[in-house]
């Protein structure tokens, strides 16, 4: 009889400890966004591309001219 009571209490204690350990994991899962994040469209992907060769180096930079006439230095 005494052994059965100890097993019962041991199971209860183990379940409580397991619940305490898994509780932070559950809160992290709930904190994740339910919808996937929207993809941000880069202004470098739109517009005319003009390449600039730098003097005395092999480095080439790309300048994108947007619809509004704004020039952006981009890595392509």
Buried (B, 14 or more C-beta within 10 A) or exposed (E): EEEEEEEEEEEEEEEEEEEEEEEEEEEEEEEEEEEEEEEEEEBBEEBEEEEEEEEEEEEEEBBBEEEEEEEBEBEE
